[in-house]
């Protein structure tokens, strides 16, 4: 296992920056180990919805978890506002960093993650794990 730690700066897009990092490092399979930071604009796909919900204000990242790979990442995030009200969902493009975001990724070199539409499954592209030759 290999570990990467990186920091994002104000106004960067959280999801897009993670995807760029994954592509630049050619990460075939990994997961989000840790994340902290803050956001000013948040775009999420909430549970069982086909559309995005947007929030403006100042938010803390209180958790982020998921799988990352060049062939498709799937990340969930929870954020809280100044009153501690917390909301979470699927991380998508459109979340803007306020002060910082510190991201730690674990990379698994013996497998490859891909997202594939599986017959008789959820109707979404789901994680399929392959051995890395």
N, CA, C and O atoms as CSV, one atom per row, in Angstrom:
chain,resi,resn,atom,element,x,y,z
A,1,UNK,N,N,0.857,-1.177,0.000
A,1,UNK,CA,C,0.000,0.000,0.000
A,1,UNK,C,C,0.896,1.230,0.000
A,1,UNK,O,O,1.941,1.268,0.649
A,2,UNK,N,N,0.455,2.226,-0.744
A,2,UNK,CA,C,1.153,3.501,-0.838
A,2,UNK,C,C,0.210,4.579,-0.318
A,2,UNK,O,O,-1.001,4.499,-0.525
A,3,UNK,N,N,0.753,5.570,0.346
A,3,UNK,CA,C,-0.045,6.661,0.906
A,3,UNK,C,C,0.365,7.982,0.249
A,3,UNK,O,O,1.550,8.283,0.108
A,4,UNK,N,N,-0.649,8.762,-0.151
A,4,UNK,CA,C,-0.411,10.121,-0.655
A,4,UNK,C,C,-1.160,11.099,0.244
A,4,UNK,O,O,-2.299,10.851,0.641
A,5,UNK,N,N,-0.506,12.205,0.555
A,5,UNK,CA,C,-1.138,13.298,1.293
A,5,UNK,C,C,-0.947,14.571,0.484
A,5,UNK,O,O,0.160,14.868,0.035
A,6,UNK,N,N,-2.026,15.323,0.298
A,6,UNK,CA,C,-1.916,16.573,-0.441
A,6,UNK,C,C,-2.912,17.580,0.105
A,6,UNK,O,O,-3.886,17.232,0.771
A,7,UNK,N,N,-2.634,18.843,-0.202
A,7,UNK,CA,C,-3.463,19.949,0.288
A,7,UNK,C,C,-4.018,20.720,-0.892
A,7,UNK,O,O,-3.307,21.015,-1.853
A,8,UNK,N,N,-5.294,21.041,-0.806
A,8,UNK,CA,C,-5.940,21.880,-1.803
A,8,UNK,C,C,-6.080,23.288,-1.249
A,8,UNK,O,O,-6.124,23.493,-0.036
A,9,UNK,N,N,-6.150,24.252,-2.155
A,9,UNK,CA,C,-6.149,25.663,-1.772
A,9,UNK,C,C,-7.488,26.329,-2.082
A,9,UNK,O,O,-8.327,25.745,-2.768
A,10,UNK,N,N,-7.691,27.553,-1.577
A,10,UNK,CA,C,-8.949,28.258,-1.792
A,10,UNK,C,C,-9.366,28.312,-3.263
A,10,UNK,O,O,-8.550,28.503,-4.164
A,11,UNK,N,N,-10.661,28.137,-3.460
A,11,UNK,CA,C,-11.339,28.209,-4.760
A,11,UNK,C,C,-11.135,27.000,-5.663
A,11,UNK,O,O,-11.732,26.934,-6.738
A,12,UNK,N,N,-10.304,26.037,-5.254
A,12,UNK,CA,C,-10.200,24.818,-6.056
A,12,UNK,C,C,-11.487,24.021,-5.903
A,12,UNK,O,O,-12.168,24.116,-4.882
A,13,UNK,N,N,-11.814,23.241,-6.915
A,13,UNK,CA,C,-12.966,22.355,-6.865
A,13,UNK,C,C,-12.524,21.044,-6.220
A,13,UNK,O,O,-11.611,20.389,-6.722
A,14,UNK,N,N,-13.153,20.658,-5.126
A,14,UNK,CA,C,-12.729,19.500,-4.347
A,14,UNK,C,C,-12.725,18.211,-5.169
A,14,UNK,O,O,-11.705,17.526,-5.231
A,15,UNK,N,N,-13.840,17.876,-5.796
A,15,UNK,CA,C,-13.920,16.623,-6.554
A,15,UNK,C,C,-12.987,16.640,-7.761
A,15,UNK,O,O,-12.265,15.674,-8.006
A,16,UNK,N,N,-13.001,17.729,-8.507
A,16,UNK,CA,C,-12.160,17.819,-9.700
A,16,UNK,C,C,-10.676,17.725,-9.345
A,16,UNK,O,O,-9.906,17.095,-10.069
A,17,UNK,N,N,-10.272,18.346,-8.239
A,17,UNK,CA,C,-8.865,18.308,-7.828
A,17,UNK,C,C,-8.451,16.896,-7.408
A,17,UNK,O,O,-7.335,16.464,-7.698
A,18,UNK,N,N,-9.339,16.183,-6.730
A,18,UNK,CA,C,-9.037,14.796,-6.368
A,18,UNK,C,C,-8.908,13.952,-7.632
A,18,UNK,O,O,-7.976,13.156,-7.751
A,19,UNK,N,N,-9.831,14.117,-8.573
A,19,UNK,CA,C,-9.786,13.360,-9.829
A,19,UNK,C,C,-8.507,13.675,-10.620
A,19,UNK,O,O,-7.910,12.776,-11.211
A,20,UNK,N,N,-8.092,14.935,-10.630
A,20,UNK,CA,C,-6.855,15.318,-11.317
A,20,UNK,C,C,-5.649,14.663,-10.653
A,20,UNK,O,O,-4.755,14.162,-11.336
A,21,UNK,N,N,-5.626,14.668,-9.319
A,21,UNK,CA,C,-4.528,14.037,-8.584
A,21,UNK,C,C,-4.466,12.542,-8.903
A,21,UNK,O,O,-3.389,12.001,-9.155
A,22,UNK,N,N,-5.615,11.884,-8.890
A,22,UNK,CA,C,-5.697,10.449,-9.187
A,22,UNK,C,C,-5.184,10.178,-10.608
A,22,UNK,O,O,-4.441,9.221,-10.824
A,23,UNK,N,N,-5.571,11.001,-11.560
A,23,UNK,CA,C,-5.123,10.826,-12.948
A,23,UNK,C,C,-3.618,11.080,-13.080
A,23,UNK,O,O,-2.910,10.323,-13.744
A,24,UNK,N,N,-3.138,12.152,-12.442
A,24,UNK,CA,C,-1.713,12.488,-12.528
A,24,UNK,C,C,-0.832,11.398,-11.931
A,24,UNK,O,O,0.249,11.123,-12.453
A,25,UNK,N,N,-1.276,10.781,-10.855
A,25,UNK,CA,C,-0.509,9.717,-10.182
A,25,UNK,C,C,-0.820,8.344,-10.759
A,25,UNK,O,O,-0.238,7.344,-10.339
A,26,UNK,N,N,-1.747,8.293,-11.731
A,26,UNK,CA,C,-2.152,7.034,-12.367
A,26,UNK,C,C,-2.605,5.993,-11.339
A,26,UNK,O,O,-2.185,4.836,-11.365
A,27,UNK,N,N,-3.471,6.443,-10.441
A,27,UNK,CA,C,-3.973,5.570,-9.379
A,27,UNK,C,C,-5.053,4.656,-9.946
A,27,UNK,O,O,-6.084,5.126,-10.427
A,28,UNK,N,N,-4.810,3.351,-9.886
A,28,UNK,CA,C,-5.739,2.339,-10.402
A,28,UNK,C,C,-6.775,1.930,-9.352
A,28,UNK,O,O,-7.893,1.545,-9.695
A,29,UNK,N,N,-6.395,2.016,-8.064
A,29,UNK,CA,C,-7.304,1.617,-6.987
A,29,UNK,C,C,-6.851,2.268,-5.686
A,29,UNK,O,O,-5.690,2.154,-5.294
A,30,UNK,N,N,-7.779,2.951,-5.024
A,30,UNK,CA,C,-7.431,3.577,-3.764
A,30,UNK,C,C,-8.670,3.968,-2.990
A,30,UNK,O,O,-9.798,3.757,-3.436
A,31,UNK,N,N,-8.432,4.551,-1.802
A,31,UNK,CA,C,-9.551,5.018,-0.985
A,31,UNK,C,C,-9.143,6.271,-0.243
A,31,UNK,O,O,-7.958,6.544,-0.054
A,32,UNK,N,N,-10.141,7.026,0.175
A,32,UNK,CA,C,-9.921,8.215,0.992
A,32,UNK,C,C,-9.750,7.745,2.433
A,32,UNK,O,O,-10.670,7.175,3.019
A,33,UNK,N,N,-8.563,7.988,3.003
A,33,UNK,CA,C,-8.297,7.618,4.397
A,33,UNK,C,C,-8.714,8.709,5.369
A,33,UNK,O,O,-9.255,8.434,6.440
A,34,UNK,N,N,-8.452,9.958,4.978
A,34,UNK,CA,C,-8.714,11.073,5.874
A,34,UNK,C,C,-8.915,12.334,5.060
A,34,UNK,O,O,-8.355,12.489,3.975
A,35,UNK,N,N,-9.721,13.232,5.598
A,35,UNK,CA,C,-9.913,14.531,4.960
A,35,UNK,C,C,-10.473,15.522,5.965
A,35,UNK,O,O,-11.353,15.199,6.763
A,36,UNK,N,N,-9.951,16.716,5.909
A,36,UNK,CA,C,-10.478,17.836,6.694
A,36,UNK,C,C,-10.362,19.086,5.843
A,36,UNK,O,O,-9.549,19.136,4.919
A,37,UNK,N,N,-11.152,20.076,6.140
A,37,UNK,CA,C,-11.064,21.321,5.405
A,37,UNK,C,C,-12.365,22.088,5.492
A,37,UNK,O,O,-13.216,21.815,6.338
A,38,UNK,N,N,-12.502,23.060,4.591
A,38,UNK,CA,C,-13.690,23.898,4.603
A,38,UNK,C,C,-14.092,24.246,3.174
A,38,UNK,O,O,-13.268,24.268,2.260
A,39,UNK,N,N,-15.387,24.518,3.011
A,39,UNK,CA,C,-15.963,24.809,1.703
A,39,UNK,C,C,-16.852,26.052,1.783
A,39,UNK,O,O,-17.403,26.360,2.840
A,40,UNK,N,N,-16.988,26.765,0.660
A,40,UNK,CA,C,-17.910,27.901,0.607
A,40,UNK,C,C,-19.114,27.609,-0.265
A,40,UNK,O,O,-20.183,28.182,-0.053
A,41,UNK,N,N,-18.965,26.745,-1.224
A,41,UNK,CA,C,-20.088,26.319,-2.059
A,41,UNK,C,C,-20.034,24.805,-2.128
A,41,UNK,O,O,-18.969,24.219,-2.321
A,42,UNK,N,N,-21.185,24.177,-1.969
A,42,UNK,CA,C,-21.248,22.717,-1.957
A,42,UNK,C,C,-22.315,22.258,-2.939
A,42,UNK,O,O,-23.425,22.790,-2.967
A,43,UNK,N,N,-21.963,21.268,-3.739
A,43,UNK,CA,C,-22.894,20.621,-4.652
A,43,UNK,C,C,-22.869,19.138,-4.335
A,43,UNK,O,O,-21.816,18.503,-4.391
A,44,UNK,N,N,-24.034,18.581,-4.000
A,44,UNK,CA,C,-24.142,17.162,-3.630
A,44,UNK,C,C,-25.269,16.497,-4.400
A,44,UNK,O,O,-26.243,17.143,-4.788
A,45,UNK,N,N,-25.123,15.208,-4.612
A,45,UNK,CA,C,-26.271,14.405,-5.043
A,45,UNK,C,C,-26.708,13.636,-3.814
A,45,UNK,O,O,-26.009,12.736,-3.347
A,46,UNK,N,N,-27.863,13.994,-3.296
A,46,UNK,CA,C,-28.382,13.378,-2.085
A,46,UNK,C,C,-28.958,11.999,-2.382
A,46,UNK,O,O,-29.179,11.647,-3.541
A,47,UNK,N,N,-29.196,11.233,-1.347
A,47,UNK,CA,C,-29.651,9.851,-1.480
A,47,UNK,C,C,-30.919,9.741,-2.323
A,47,UNK,O,O,-31.888,10.472,-2.116
A,48,UNK,N,N,-30.890,8.820,-3.269
A,48,UNK,CA,C,-32.046,8.457,-4.093
A,48,UNK,C,C,-32.596,9.633,-4.901
A,48,UNK,O,O,-33.794,9.697,-5.175
A,49,UNK,N,N,-31.715,10.561,-5.281
A,49,UNK,CA,C,-32.121,11.685,-6.124
A,49,UNK,C,C,-31.280,11.694,-7.385
A,49,UNK,O,O,-30.100,11.343,-7.357
A,50,UNK,N,N,-31.883,12.092,-8.483
A,50,UNK,CA,C,-31.177,12.157,-9.760
A,50,UNK,C,C,-30.649,13.562,-10.051
A,50,UNK,O,O,-29.971,13.774,-11.056
A,51,UNK,N,N,-30.957,14.524,-9.171
A,51,UNK,CA,C,-30.525,15.901,-9.377
A,51,UNK,C,C,-29.595,16.323,-8.244
A,51,UNK,O,O,-29.492,15.641,-7.224
A,52,UNK,N,N,-28.924,17.447,-8.434
A,52,UNK,CA,C,-27.980,17.956,-7.445
A,52,UNK,C,C,-28.648,19.003,-6.553
A,52,UNK,O,O,-29.581,19.690,-6.968
A,53,UNK,N,N,-28.148,19.107,-5.321
A,53,UNK,CA,C,-28.581,20.126,-4.375
A,53,UNK,C,C,-27.369,20.989,-4.058
A,53,UNK,O,O,-26.275,20.472,-3.833
A,54,UNK,N,N,-27.566,22.314,-4.040
A,54,UNK,CA,C,-26.459,23.230,-3.811
A,54,UNK,C,C,-26.666,24.012,-2.516
A,54,UNK,O,O,-27.790,24.331,-2.130
A,55,UNK,N,N,-25.539,24.310,-1.858
A,55,UNK,CA,C,-25.534,25.044,-0.592
A,55,UNK,C,C,-24.460,26.126,-0.677
A,55,UNK,O,O,-23.364,25.882,-1.182
A,56,UNK,N,N,-24.777,27.314,-0.184
A,56,UNK,CA,C,-23.800,28.394,-0.091
A,56,UNK,C,C,-23.649,28.797,1.366
A,56,UNK,O,O,-24.625,28.810,2.116
A,57,UNK,N,N,-22.436,29.123,1.764
A,57,UNK,CA,C,-22.144,29.519,3.140
A,57,UNK,C,C,-20.733,29.088,3.493
A,57,UNK,O,O,-19.869,28.975,2.623
A,58,UNK,N,N,-20.510,28.850,4.774
A,58,UNK,CA,C,-19.212,28.361,5.244
A,58,UNK,C,C,-19.445,27.014,5.929
A,58,UNK,O,O,-20.228,26.906,6.872
A,59,UNK,N,N,-18.750,25.999,5.434
A,59,UNK,CA,C,-18.972,24.626,5.885
A,59,UNK,C,C,-17.643,23.956,6.221
A,59,UNK,O,O,-16.629,24.196,5.565
A,60,UNK,N,N,-17.664,23.123,7.238
A,60,UNK,CA,C,-16.527,22.270,7.574
A,60,UNK,C,C,-16.742,20.908,6.937
A,60,UNK,O,O,-17.863,20.400,6.921
A,61,UNK,N,N,-15.687,20.315,6.417
A,61,UNK,CA,C,-15.738,18.925,5.987
A,61,UNK,C,C,-15.582,18.093,7.251
A,61,UNK,O,O,-14.526,18.122,7.883
A,62,UNK,N,N,-16.618,17.351,7.630
A,62,UNK,CA,C,-16.535,16.541,8.847
A,62,UNK,C,C,-16.236,15.084,8.549
A,62,UNK,O,O,-15.814,14.343,9.437
A,63,UNK,N,N,-16.452,14.664,7.304
A,63,UNK,CA,C,-16.001,13.336,6.891
A,63,UNK,C,C,-16.058,13.242,5.382
A,63,UNK,O,O,-16.844,13.922,4.723
A,64,UNK,N,N,-15.210,12.387,4.855
A,64,UNK,CA,C,-15.225,12.076,3.435
A,64,UNK,C,C,-14.660,10.669,3.297
A,64,UNK,O,O,-13.620,10.342,3.869
A,65,UNK,N,N,-15.361,9.847,2.532
A,65,UNK,CA,C,-14.935,8.468,2.361
A,65,UNK,C,C,-15.291,8.013,0.955
A,65,UNK,O,O,-16.195,8.564,0.327
A,66,UNK,N,N,-14.592,7.023,0.472
A,66,UNK,CA,C,-14.931,6.490,-0.831
A,66,UNK,C,C,-13.761,5.846,-1.528
A,66,UNK,O,O,-12.648,5.794,-1.005
A,67,UNK,N,N,-14.037,5.353,-2.727
A,67,UNK,CA,C,-13.013,4.735,-3.553
A,67,UNK,C,C,-12.620,5.697,-4.662
A,67,UNK,O,O,-13.445,6.462,-5.163
A,68,UNK,N,N,-11.337,5.647,-5.038
A,68,UNK,CA,C,-10.828,6.489,-6.113
A,68,UNK,C,C,-10.079,5.622,-7.118
A,68,UNK,O,O,-9.412,4.654,-6.753
A,69,UNK,N,N,-10.204,5.990,-8.386
A,69,UNK,CA,C,-9.492,5.273,-9.440
A,69,UNK,C,C,-9.600,6.080,-10.725
A,69,UNK,O,O,-10.537,6.856,-10.912
A,70,UNK,N,N,-8.621,5.883,-11.610
A,70,UNK,CA,C,-8.654,6.569,-12.903
A,70,UNK,C,C,-9.907,6.196,-13.682
A,70,UNK,O,O,-10.385,6.989,-14.494
A,71,UNK,N,N,-10.445,5.009,-13.451
A,71,UNK,CA,C,-11.616,4.537,-14.193
A,71,UNK,C,C,-12.916,4.769,-13.424
A,71,UNK,O,O,-13.916,4.091,-13.661
A,72,UNK,N,N,-12.894,5.719,-12.515
A,72,UNK,CA,C,-14.115,6.094,-11.816
A,72,UNK,C,C,-13.981,6.111,-10.313
A,72,UNK,O,O,-13.603,5.110,-9.705
A,73,UNK,N,N,-14.286,7.242,-9.713
A,73,UNK,CA,C,-14.263,7.392,-8.262
A,73,UNK,C,C,-15.688,7.486,-7.735
A,73,UNK,O,O,-16.598,7.892,-8.457
A,74,UNK,N,N,-15.875,7.110,-6.479
A,74,UNK,CA,C,-17.179,7.170,-5.822
A,74,UNK,C,C,-16.918,7.642,-4.396
A,74,UNK,O,O,-16.465,6.872,-3.548
A,75,UNK,N,N,-17.210,8.916,-4.143
A,75,UNK,CA,C,-16.875,9.540,-2.864
A,75,UNK,C,C,-18.133,10.137,-2.242
A,75,UNK,O,O,-18.943,10.764,-2.925
A,76,UNK,N,N,-18.282,9.931,-0.929
A,76,UNK,CA,C,-19.339,10.571,-0.146
A,76,UNK,C,C,-18.694,11.570,0.799
A,76,UNK,O,O,-17.565,11.376,1.250
A,77,UNK,N,N,-19.424,12.647,1.097
A,77,UNK,CA,C,-18.917,13.691,1.983
A,77,UNK,C,C,-20.017,14.128,2.935
A,77,UNK,O,O,-21.195,14.140,2.577
A,78,UNK,N,N,-19.625,14.487,4.150
A,78,UNK,CA,C,-20.514,15.134,5.114
A,78,UNK,C,C,-19.912,16.488,5.454
A,78,UNK,O,O,-18.706,16.622,5.658
A,79,UNK,N,N,-20.791,17.495,5.511
A,79,UNK,CA,C,-20.366,18.846,5.852
A,79,UNK,C,C,-21.254,19.376,6.972
A,79,UNK,O,O,-22.393,18.938,7.136
A,80,UNK,N,N,-20.717,20.326,7.742
A,80,UNK,CA,C,-21.545,20.956,8.772
A,80,UNK,C,C,-21.409,22.468,8.675
A,80,UNK,O,O,-20.367,22.995,8.286
A,81,UNK,N,N,-22.496,23.155,9.042
A,81,UNK,CA,C,-22.476,24.623,9.011
A,81,UNK,C,C,-22.074,25.166,10.372
A,81,UNK,O,O,-21.679,24.407,11.257
A,82,UNK,N,N,-22.174,26.479,10.541
A,82,UNK,CA,C,-21.782,27.133,11.782
A,82,UNK,C,C,-22.611,26.749,12.990
A,82,UNK,O,O,-22.187,26.976,14.123
A,83,UNK,N,N,-23.786,26.173,12.776
A,83,UNK,CA,C,-24.622,25.702,13.870
A,83,UNK,C,C,-24.461,24.204,14.115
A,83,UNK,O,O,-25.122,23.636,14.983
A,84,UNK,N,N,-23.580,23.571,13.346
A,84,UNK,CA,C,-23.365,22.136,13.497
A,84,UNK,C,C,-24.358,21.283,12.737
A,84,UNK,O,O,-24.341,20.057,12.854
A,85,UNK,N,N,-25.229,21.918,11.954
A,85,UNK,CA,C,-26.178,21.158,11.140
A,85,UNK,C,C,-25.378,20.451,10.053
A,85,UNK,O,O,-24.606,21.076,9.325
A,86,UNK,N,N,-25.574,19.145,9.956
A,86,UNK,CA,C,-24.762,18.329,9.065
A,86,UNK,C,C,-25.618,17.712,7.972
A,86,UNK,O,O,-26.746,17.279,8.208
A,87,UNK,N,N,-25.053,17.683,6.767
A,87,UNK,CA,C,-25.708,17.072,5.620
A,87,UNK,C,C,-24.625,16.331,4.841
A,87,UNK,O,O,-23.452,16.701,4.882
A,88,UNK,N,N,-25.033,15.288,4.137
A,88,UNK,CA,C,-24.050,14.546,3.360
A,88,UNK,C,C,-24.661,13.921,2.132
A,88,UNK,O,O,-25.879,13.790,2.020
A,89,UNK,N,N,-23.797,13.536,1.212
A,89,UNK,CA,C,-24.233,12.884,-0.012
A,89,UNK,C,C,-23.061,12.563,-0.901
A,89,UNK,O,O,-21.912,12.546,-0.459
A,90,UNK,N,N,-23.360,12.307,-2.171
A,90,UNK,CA,C,-22.329,12.001,-3.164
A,90,UNK,C,C,-21.568,13.274,-3.509
A,90,UNK,O,O,-22.176,14.290,-3.846
A,91,UNK,N,N,-20.253,13.225,-3.428
A,91,UNK,CA,C,-19.415,14.346,-3.838
A,91,UNK,C,C,-19.386,14.416,-5.360
A,91,UNK,O,O,-19.120,13.418,-6.030
A,92,UNK,N,N,-19.659,15.590,-5.897
A,92,UNK,CA,C,-19.609,15.836,-7.340
A,92,UNK,C,C,-18.863,17.150,-7.569
A,92,UNK,O,O,-18.541,17.858,-6.615
A,93,UNK,N,N,-18.593,17.468,-8.809
A,93,UNK,CA,C,-17.961,18.749,-9.133
A,93,UNK,C,C,-18.835,19.888,-8.627
A,93,UNK,O,O,-20.062,19.793,-8.632
A,94,UNK,N,N,-18.193,20.962,-8.192
A,94,UNK,CA,C,-18.935,22.135,-7.759
A,94,UNK,C,C,-18.735,22.503,-6.301
A,94,UNK,O,O,-19.335,23.467,-5.824
A,95,UNK,N,N,-17.900,21.752,-5.577
A,95,UNK,CA,C,-17.614,22.083,-4.176
A,95,UNK,C,C,-16.336,22.909,-4.134
A,95,UNK,O,O,-15.264,22.417,-4.487
A,96,UNK,N,N,-16.445,24.162,-3.703
A,96,UNK,CA,C,-15.314,25.087,-3.729
A,96,UNK,C,C,-14.652,25.195,-2.355
A,96,UNK,O,O,-15.318,25.410,-1.342
A,97,UNK,N,N,-13.333,25.040,-2.344
A,97,UNK,CA,C,-12.551,25.120,-1.111
A,97,UNK,C,C,-12.604,26.547,-0.564
A,97,UNK,O,O,-12.465,27.512,-1.316
A,98,UNK,N,N,-12.806,26.673,0.743
A,98,UNK,CA,C,-12.778,27.975,1.406
A,98,UNK,C,C,-11.349,28.307,1.838
A,98,UNK,O,O,-10.724,29.189,1.250
A,99,UNK,N,N,-10.821,27.621,2.851
A,99,UNK,CA,C,-9.451,27.900,3.306
A,99,UNK,C,C,-8.470,26.808,2.882
A,99,UNK,O,O,-7.361,27.106,2.439
A,100,UNK,N,N,-8.875,25.548,3.017
A,100,UNK,CA,C,-7.978,24.435,2.720
A,100,UNK,C,C,-8.776,23.148,2.661
A,100,UNK,O,O,-9.914,23.080,3.126
A,101,UNK,N,N,-8.169,22.140,2.088
A,101,UNK,CA,C,-8.650,20.755,2.221
A,101,UNK,C,C,-7.404,19.882,2.247
A,101,UNK,O,O,-6.570,19.941,1.344
A,102,UNK,N,N,-7.292,19.077,3.284
A,102,UNK,CA,C,-6.162,18.163,3.442
A,102,UNK,C,C,-6.681,16.759,3.177
A,102,UNK,O,O,-7.586,16.286,3.864
A,103,UNK,N,N,-6.111,16.097,2.185
A,103,UNK,CA,C,-6.609,14.808,1.723
A,103,UNK,C,C,-5.514,13.766,1.883
A,103,UNK,O,O,-4.359,14.009,1.533
A,104,UNK,N,N,-5.882,12.595,2.418
A,104,UNK,CA,C,-4.963,11.462,2.506
A,104,UNK,C,C,-5.604,10.296,1.759
A,104,UNK,O,O,-6.720,9.881,2.072
A,105,UNK,N,N,-4.878,9.770,0.760
A,105,UNK,CA,C,-5.353,8.639,-0.020
A,105,UNK,C,C,-4.465,7.427,0.215
A,105,UNK,O,O,-3.244,7.554,0.306
A,106,UNK,N,N,-5.074,6.256,0.312
A,106,UNK,CA,C,-4.342,4.988,0.315
A,106,UNK,C,C,-4.487,4.390,-1.070
A,106,UNK,O,O,-5.570,4.411,-1.653
A,107,UNK,N,N,-3.391,3.855,-1.598
A,107,UNK,CA,C,-3.392,3.264,-2.934
A,107,UNK,C,C,-3.045,1.787,-2.810
A,107,UNK,O,O,-2.091,1.413,-2.128
A,108,UNK,N,N,-3.835,0.955,-3.480
A,108,UNK,CA,C,-3.654,-0.494,-3.458
A,108,UNK,C,C,-3.093,-0.924,-4.801
A,108,UNK,O,O,-3.784,-0.848,-5.817
A,109,UNK,N,N,-1.858,-1.371,-4.814
A,109,UNK,CA,C,-1.172,-1.651,-6.067
A,109,UNK,C,C,-1.469,-3.038,-6.633
A,109,UNK,O,O,-1.090,-3.313,-7.771
A,110,UNK,N,N,-2.129,-3.917,-5.888
A,110,UNK,CA,C,-2.375,-5.290,-6.354
A,110,UNK,C,C,-3.744,-5.466,-7.011
A,110,UNK,O,O,-4.076,-6.563,-7.462
A,111,UNK,N,N,-4.544,-4.391,-7.070
A,111,UNK,CA,C,-5.866,-4.472,-7.703
A,111,UNK,C,C,-6.115,-3.263,-8.596
A,111,UNK,O,O,-5.425,-2.248,-8.509
A,112,UNK,N,N,-7.115,-3.400,-9.454
A,112,UNK,CA,C,-7.573,-2.314,-10.319
A,112,UNK,C,C,-9.070,-2.155,-10.085
A,112,UNK,O,O,-9.814,-3.135,-10.119
A,113,UNK,N,N,-9.512,-0.922,-9.846
A,113,UNK,CA,C,-10.936,-0.633,-9.700
A,113,UNK,C,C,-11.474,-0.113,-11.026
A,113,UNK,O,O,-10.869,0.745,-11.669
A,114,UNK,N,N,-12.618,-0.651,-11.417
A,114,UNK,CA,C,-13.328,-0.144,-12.586
A,114,UNK,C,C,-14.791,0.011,-12.217
A,114,UNK,O,O,-15.274,-0.644,-11.293
A,115,UNK,N,N,-15.492,0.865,-12.925
A,115,UNK,CA,C,-16.930,1.048,-12.748
A,115,UNK,C,C,-17.607,0.495,-13.983
A,115,UNK,O,O,-17.327,0.925,-15.102
A,116,UNK,N,N,-18.507,-0.468,-13.778
A,116,UNK,CA,C,-19.177,-1.121,-14.898
A,116,UNK,C,C,-20.662,-1.265,-14.612
A,116,UNK,O,O,-21.082,-1.460,-13.472
A,117,UNK,N,N,-21.444,-1.164,-15.677
A,117,UNK,CA,C,-22.876,-1.405,-15.587
A,117,UNK,C,C,-23.074,-2.917,-15.570
A,117,UNK,O,O,-22.783,-3.597,-16.554
A,118,UNK,N,N,-23.563,-3.433,-14.469
A,118,UNK,CA,C,-23.700,-4.873,-14.297
A,118,UNK,C,C,-25.134,-5.307,-14.564
A,118,UNK,O,O,-26.082,-4.650,-14.133
A,119,UNK,N,N,-25.283,-6.409,-15.273
A,119,UNK,CA,C,-26.605,-6.934,-15.604
A,119,UNK,C,C,-27.361,-7.313,-14.326
A,119,UNK,O,O,-26.788,-7.896,-13.405
A,120,UNK,N,N,-28.641,-6.976,-14.284
A,120,UNK,CA,C,-29.514,-7.299,-13.142
A,120,UNK,C,C,-28.990,-6.736,-11.826
A,120,UNK,O,O,-29.088,-7.385,-10.785
A,121,UNK,N,N,-28.435,-5.526,-11.873
A,121,UNK,CA,C,-27.904,-4.918,-10.654
A,121,UNK,C,C,-28.641,-3.607,-10.392
A,121,UNK,O,O,-29.846,-3.529,-10.626
A,122,UNK,N,N,-27.956,-2.592,-9.918
A,122,UNK,CA,C,-28.565,-1.354,-9.445
A,122,UNK,C,C,-29.016,-0.406,-10.557
A,122,UNK,O,O,-29.828,0.486,-10.312
A,123,UNK,N,N,-28.505,-0.585,-11.762
A,123,UNK,CA,C,-28.771,0.380,-12.825
A,123,UNK,C,C,-27.717,1.466,-12.899
A,123,UNK,O,O,-27.757,2.310,-13.794
A,124,UNK,N,N,-26.771,1.456,-11.967
A,124,UNK,CA,C,-25.649,2.387,-11.958
A,124,UNK,C,C,-24.372,1.625,-12.270
A,124,UNK,O,O,-24.308,0.406,-12.105
A,125,UNK,N,N,-23.353,2.355,-12.723
A,125,UNK,CA,C,-22.047,1.728,-12.866
A,125,UNK,C,C,-21.511,1.447,-11.474
A,125,UNK,O,O,-21.365,2.361,-10.662
A,126,UNK,N,N,-21.220,0.184,-11.199
A,126,UNK,CA,C,-20.786,-0.248,-9.869
A,126,UNK,C,C,-19.323,-0.675,-9.885
A,126,UNK,O,O,-18.747,-0.934,-10.942
A,127,UNK,N,N,-18.737,-0.743,-8.704
A,127,UNK,CA,C,-17.341,-1.120,-8.546
A,127,UNK,C,C,-17.129,-2.581,-8.917
A,127,UNK,O,O,-17.846,-3.468,-8.452
A,128,UNK,N,N,-16.128,-2.815,-9.768
A,128,UNK,CA,C,-15.667,-4.154,-10.088
A,128,UNK,C,C,-14.163,-4.154,-9.821
A,128,UNK,O,O,-13.447,-3.254,-10.260
A,129,UNK,N,N,-13.694,-5.169,-9.101
A,129,UNK,CA,C,-12.294,-5.243,-8.705
A,129,UNK,C,C,-11.597,-6.332,-9.504
A,129,UNK,O,O,-12.056,-7.473,-9.559
A,130,UNK,N,N,-10.473,-5.960,-10.125
A,130,UNK,CA,C,-9.662,-6.890,-10.907
A,130,UNK,C,C,-8.293,-7.003,-10.271
A,130,UNK,O,O,-7.810,-6.051,-9.657
A,131,UNK,N,N,-7.663,-8.160,-10.414
A,131,UNK,CA,C,-6.263,-8.312,-9.985
A,131,UNK,C,C,-5.384,-7.523,-10.931
A,131,UNK,O,O,-5.610,-7.508,-12.141
A,132,UNK,N,N,-4.379,-6.866,-10.371
A,132,UNK,CA,C,-3.413,-6.109,-11.167
A,132,UNK,C,C,-2.255,-7.058,-11.504
A,132,UNK,O,O,-1.514,-7.478,-10.616
A,133,UNK,N,N,-2.108,-7.387,-12.774
A,133,UNK,CA,C,-1.066,-8.370,-13.157
A,133,UNK,C,C,0.348,-7.907,-12.853
A,133,UNK,O,O,1.306,-8.631,-13.123
